[in-house]
Amino acid sequence: MTAMPLDATLEAIGPLDEAAMSGARATLDSLTKPPGSLGRLEDLVVQLAGITGEVAPLLTPRTVVVVAADHGVAARGVSAYPSAVTAQMVANFVAGGAAVNVLARHTGAEMVVVDAGVATPIPMASQGSRGGRLVSAPIRSGTRDIARSPAMDRDEAQAAIALGVEIARDLVAAGNRAVIVGEMGIGNTTAASALTATLLRVDPVKVTGRGTGIGDAALAAKIDVVRQSIAINEPNPDDPIGVLAALGGLEIATLVGLILEAAASRIPVILDGFITAAATLVAAALSPALPPRLIAAHRSAEPGHAAILAHLGLVPLLDLDLRLGEASGGVLALGLLDAACALRDEMATFESAAVSGPTA
């Protein structure tokens, strides 16, 4: 796979389209309702116009992309599940049996599963009739243990970013009008916590949570692992790709490229939980104009997720105490986006319904 330069992608990410947003506001104000009475649903209509440059953009077809990779740090017991679960869940995604598969089917979204660095063989023979399409493009067989050494070399991090860029370009070329991003990787909340603590310059205890549901003793040990990882690698928070290489994951790096390229292509990107937010934190450090082009689906139970959303100025649509990952929250939020667009397109106007408008 040929690495792609990131400069062109970053240069293409600019402010939201003011003319399209003005047109969307005018459309909303012509509908049979008091101005602003649909609250954040109206904000979504305006944001979608600004992202796409279209007053009334479509959100179909759309694709859920789940990027999977393993983490060497998982050997330290930071997760309630063994590393083998990463490959097993990839097989489940492809077969169509995971939560995100169910939700994607109910929202009419296609699904792509990307192996960016799964460390063990994926136990499957063929794609399920209702599952996701597998893209096998591993950069390396999982990352190294970040509590001992950098997760990956800088060129490996850049190759993973380039993979994400290529995936996004393929989705755009296929006509997709929205992308929902998710991930799978045992141990990845530890990597995401280390990334977040470094880039936000905060104590790891503030951004490290229970991940798959570990107990108090395991959480304390996990926080220590995050602290040790940062101390050993000494990442420079002013060098986001360096931080990514030192502390991140191959799925996180791939998501960085995917998010950036989709945003550069004026495609709405719907973020899932903590891991996709950590990727966004890296991406936004590379492109400060990025956050307004993103839609935060929900606020998860992970403390680092809330910290990232606040830092980026992203207000989540849902708060359901989710901590599953795999784009499940992102697909749930898709229903709200569909509702906002349906109201925009299907409500009567004051003129068409012969309803008197406001007098003041």
N, C-alpha and C positions, 0 to 999 in steps of 0.2 A: 504494500500500500504506500503510495507516495504522500509524504507529508505536505500539508498545504500551509502557506503563510497565513498568519492570523491578522496581519496588519490590515488587509482589505476588509476583513470581517469587522474589525473594530472601527474602521473609518466609516462603515455603512450604518452604524448605530447612532442615530441622532435624536433630536427632540420629537415628541409626538406631533402629529399633523394637526395644526390648529384649525385649518379650514374644514377638515373633515369633522373635527369635534364640534365646531360651530354648527355645521349642518345637522349633526346628530342631535344637538340640543334643540334646534328648531323643529326637527321632526317630533321629538318627545313633547315639546310644548304645544304642538298642534293636536295632540291626542286628547281624548275625552277623560281628563283627570286634572286635578290641580297641579300646577308645576311642582316638580320634585316630590310628588306624593308617593312615588314608587321607590324612593330612597336609593339605596345602593344599587338596585337593579338599573336605575337610570345612569348612575355613575359608570356601571359596566358598559352600557351601550356607548357612552361617550368615550370611555377608554379604548374599547375595541375599535372605534372609528379612528382614534388617534394612532393606535398601533398600526393599523392596516392602511390608513390613508383613504379609506372608503367610508361613506356616510352610513351604509347599512351592509356591512360585510357578512358573508356566510361563514359558518363554522363547520361545514361539512365539505368534503370528507375530513376526518380527523383520525389521528393515530396516537396510541399510548406507546411510549418507548420505555422499557424497563432494562436498565443496564446492570449487568451482574459482574462481580469480581470478588476474589478472596483477599483476606488480610492476614499477614503473618502474625500480627499481634493477637489474633484470636487464640493462639496457643497458650496465652497467659490467662485464660479463663475469664475473659471480659464479657462473654456472652453466655446465656443459659443454654445455647445450642452448639453442637460441634460444627466445624467448618464444612463437613460433608453436606450439610443442609443447603449450602449455596447451590451446588450442582443439582441436588435433588429438587430444589424449588424451581430452578431453571427448567427442568424436565416437566414439572407441574404446570408452569406457565405455558410451555409449548403444547402440553396435552390439553390445556384449557380448564384445569381444575382449581386454580387459585382464586382468591377473593377478587383480585383485579380483573380476572377473566370474566367473572360473573357480571361485575359492574360495567366492564367495557361492552359486553354483549347487550346490556340493557340500555346503553347510551349510543349504540350504533358506531362504536369506535373500533378500528382495526388495532392490532397489537403486534409490536415488534419486540423481540427479546434479544439483547446484545450480550454476547460473551466477550467481555473486554479483558478477562484475566481470571477465569474460574480455574482453581488449582487441581481439581479432580475430574475424572471423566464424567460427562453428563449421561445419566442412565436412561437412555431412551432409544427407540428405534425409528420412530416417525412422528410427524406433527399430528396432533389431534385435530379433528375436523372443526372444533370450536376453540382452538388454541391460538398461540402467537407464532409468528414466523421467526425462526432463529437466524441471527446473524452471528457467525462465529469468526471473531477477529481478535483473538487474545494478544495483547501486547507482551505479556509475560505471564507466568503461572503464579498469579497472586503477587502481593507485595511482600517485602521483607518485614520483619518485626520492627516497628517504629521505636520500640523501647530499647533497641540495640543499635539501629543504623537507619539511614534514610529509607523511606518506603520504596523508592525507585530512583533511578537516575533522572536527571533533568530531561535528557532526550526521550526517555520513556514517557515521562509526563507530557511532553510536547506531542509525542506520537499518539497518545490517548486523546489529547485535545483535538488533534487532526482527525482522528477517527470520528469523534463527535461532530465535527464540522462536516465531514463527508456524509454521515448519516442524515444530518439535517438537510443538506443539499439534495440528497436522494428523496427525502420526504417532500420537499418543496417541488421538485421536478415531477413527482407523482401527483401533484395537485392538492396536497393537504392544506387545509385552512386553519388548523389548530393542532398543537402538539402538547400532549400531557406527559410529563417526565416523571419517572420513578426509578427505583434501584433495588438490588438485592445483593447482600454481601455480609456474611457473618463477621462481626467485629467492626462493622463500618461506623457505628455510632462512636466508637473510641477514636477512630481517625477523624471523624467529623468534629468531635469535641476538641481534639488537639488543634485542628485547623481553626476552629472558631475562637478558642482561647487566644491563639497567636494573633490572628488578624484583628480581633476586637481588643486585644491587649488587656484581657481580664484573667482573673484567677480561674483555673480549670474547674474548681468546685462550683462555680456559677453557671457553667454551661455543659456539665456532664451529668447525664441521667441514667436511668435504669435500662435503657435499650430494650432488649427482649424480655425484661421483667426480672432482673437479678435482685437478690436481697441486699440488705444493708451492708453486710461484710464484703460482699462482692463489689458493691458500688464504691465503698471506700478504697478497695484495692484497684478498681478501675480508675478512680481519680488519681491515685498514686502513679499508675501506668501512664496516664496522660501527662502528668507533671514530669515524670522521668523522660518521656519521649521528647518533650520540648527542651528539657535541660540538655539531653545528649545531642540533639540535632542542631540546637541554637538557630532556628530559622529566623530570617530577617522579615518582619511583617511588611516591610516596604518592597519586598520581592515576592509577589503572590505566586508566581510559578515555582519559585524556589521553595516556598512554604508548602505548596501542593506536592512537589516531589519529595520533600522531607517527611511529610506527615499524612498525606492523603491516600486515596485509593484509586485504582485504575478506573473504577466505575464513576468516581467523583470527577476525575480528570476528563473522562469522556463526556460527562454531563456538562462540564464547563464549555467545551467546544460546541456541543449540541445547542445549548441555551443561547450562546452568543450568535451562532449562525442563524438560528431560527429568528431571533430578534432582528438581526441584520436584514433578513428577508421579509420583515414586516408580518411575521406569522405570530399570532398570540401563543404565548408559552404559559401553560398552567403548571405551577410548581406543586409538588406534593409536600413532603414533610421535612424533617431535620436534615437528611442527607442531601436532598436536592437544594435545600437552602444553603448548606455549606458550600456546595458547588457554585451556587449563585453568588455567595460572598466572594469567592475567588474571581468569578466572572465580572462582578461589579467593580472589583479593585482594578481590573484591566480596562473596563469601560464604565466610567461613572454615569454615563447617560442611560445605562441599561435598566435600572429598576422600574421606571414608569411603564416599560414595555412588558412587564411581567404581571401575572395574576397569581396571588398567593391563595391556594385553595383552602387551607385550614391552618390552625395552630395546633401542633401536636402536644403530647404530654412531655416531650423532651425540653428541658429548660433552655438549652442552646438554641432551639428553634425560635422561641419568643425573642431571645436576644438578637438574633439575626434579623428577624422581621422588623423589629424596632429600629435597628441600625439602618436598614435599607429603606425604611419608610413604607413598608408594605403592610396593608391591613388585611388579614385573612377573612375569607368569606364564611368559614365554618369554624367551630370550636367544639369538637366532639370527643376529646381525649383520645384520639387515635394515636397509635404507635406501631402500626403494621408496616408502613412503607409500601413498596411495590406499586406506587401511584394510586393506591386505593382512595385516598382523600382527594387527589386531583380529579379522578373520574367522578366522584360524588359532586364536586363543585361544578362539573360540566353541566349538570342539570340546571343549576342556577343561571349559567350563561345562556343555555338554550331558552330558558324561560324569559330572560331579558330580551333576547332577540325576537322571540315570538310576540311579546308584547309590543315591541317596536314595529313589527311588520304586520300584525293582525288586528290591533285595536283600531276602532273607528276614529276619525278626526272630528273635531267640533263641526267642521263644515259638512263632511259626508253624513254625519248622523243628525244634522240639524239641531245641534245642542248649543245653547248660548255659552259663549266663553266668559272668562272673568271680566268684571267691570272695573277692576282697580288693580 
